[in-house]
Amino acid sequence: MVLKSEVSSFVKSTSLAQDVVAAKPRVVLPRTGFTADELRSQMEKLLKRESNTDKDGNVFAYTYTLKDEHYRLQQEAFDMFCEKTGYSGEHDDIVKEFFHAFMHENALNPMIFPALRLMETEVVSMTAAMLNGSSETVGFLTSGGTESNLMAVKTFRDMARAQRTNIRRPNIIAPITVHPTIDKAAHYFDMDVIHTPVGNDFKADVNAIEQAINSDTVMIVASAPQFCHSVIDPIEEIAALAARKGIPLHVDACFGGFMVEKLGYKIPKFDFRIPGVTSISADVHKYGYSVKGASVVMYRNASIRKFQIYAYSEWPGGLYGSPSMAGTRPGGNIAAAWAAMKALGEDGYMRKAKELMLVTDKMKEKGLCLMGEPCMTAFAIGSDEPNLNIQAVADAMETKGWKMERNQLPDSLHCSILPHHISKVDKFLDDLEDATDICRNNKALAKKGTAGVYGMMANIPDKGIVTDFLVEFFSEVYKCK
Ligand SMILES: Cc1ncc(COP(=O)(O)O)c(C=O)c1O
């Protein structure tokens, strides 16, 4: 058994010593965002910490970089992509600068790139603080909500295997509205998901969860909010049940909305304030406003988190350890996530959340047929008119240039309210009214286009056929001509 003291004296002998000795229990989001110039001067200091392949040429792995025209071309391609996808303004510029500066670095080895490690731990720490974690709360950065959820599932599977003797085939209990990343995780890690129903309000049914628990249950998952309708599951009740049964509860909070309560809206609690919440996933690349490839998975303490880490000591290539699915972890995403959070700060996130909540409220006030009680910056629109097919409305909206997100079981249209909607809210509402008028009492439209496909799929009893269709679709689409 390796002693903790041996590990800490090893760490003190490495390039990480200065951070580990100086580590604060919790780095929180700055109250006011740093200016771009302040962040630039921090970047200079951070870069000095790294093993610089360009200047020193001293590393034999991790970076495969041509610092020439080719390198600049990649930076330009990234910038052009950002501009096309709506990133602009001072905040985005500094995020891009951080991405550029660290884009060829690799967080696989924290001793080679100590600044990446520092930025990663600070992003985790700032997120944990936002979600009322204690000084014990720890986590890792991942590439997105999917990887965060995959990692939570792996962690609790391995923890159950280590701590319980009676597990045959581990299972997860989750409401049907949980994000499919949980099903994907179960598929990858050879586990089962027991799906429980939701009520008419689209919230998880706590009794159904209780009924579903069995001796192979290794975790419960609930969402805050779930993506489909932006409804928050009754986390307090589920957490009380989980604690009573001694089962970990993972809260998928990837979809964000962490400032909504602070803005004064009455929303149910879902974070580490609730004792039975064991872990939370939260995406920095969604409402954290960083570039794609950043999410955080957090655990109540390090003794839980250790089950996420993979280590292998017998490889001829050396000692291998990795905290998440990815081996190479792109430095650009980590640096950009750090810069996004430091640039916005608490007041920046509050401002953004307020703007989006005002747009969301304005849309909700228009008498849309909402599914359940969405309470963050998203909602789903259904139809309460027997002669109005909402999928046909989506098709009509698409002819007006909108790209609609379609829910099923029952049909509705998912709307995440995003910064670009601030200037488009009236146009959206006018178009929706118009599309609704076109589709009302028009049965033929419900049979055409994507509405027709959804209608057909809904009538296929064997969902295996639909799954095969999806697999075939991806095989067909991802081809080079
Ligand atoms: C609640 C929730 N969990 C997980 C995910 C998956 O996140 P990603 O697409 O970043 O992997 C999403 C994506 O929308 C989500 O809304």
The ligand as an ORCA input file, in Angstrom:
! r2SCAN-3c Opt
* xyz 0 1
  C     -28.503     17.419    -19.449
  C     -27.440     17.065    -20.444
  N     -26.531     16.133    -20.138
  C     -25.552     15.778    -20.993
  C     -25.462     16.349    -22.222
  C     -24.372     15.920    -23.180
  O     -23.472     16.948    -23.351
  P     -22.426     16.998    -24.566
  O     -23.240     17.061    -25.809
  O     -21.653     18.230    -24.261
  O     -21.567     15.812    -24.525
  C     -26.408     17.319    -22.595
  C     -26.368     17.936    -23.914
  O     -27.179     18.729    -24.297
  C     -27.414     17.688    -21.674
  O     -28.334     18.616    -21.966
*
